[in-house]
């Protein structure tokens, strides 16, 4: 006789999913308000990206069941995008130096 798997029958309360859907709705509303209120420049992009990352985090954690997975699986799924974001941040921090170097050696143009 084989034992039934306890994890296979695990169900999460419907309240959790309703709360997450409500939070996703609130975050989406905040994201749309950034455009509606006419926020421009870096604050606009910062707010939009923060709301986007928060929504993606909720979706991954709850609907993809990452909140209940083993740490190794979480690292396998979440660590590569985080590393890519670190590399993007490094490239952004070096972009001004590259632009100034090109202008210094090649000139501003005709």
CORGI-V888560 format. One line per field, one symbol per residue. psi: psi as a letter, one per 40 degrees, with the letter a starting at -180 (. if undefined). A space follows every 50 residues. Layout:
BEGIN
psi: ???
END
This chain:
BEGIN
psi: hiiihdddehiiidddddddddddddddddddddddefhiaddddddddd dddddddddddddefdeeiidddddddddddddddddddddddedddddd dddddeiei.
END
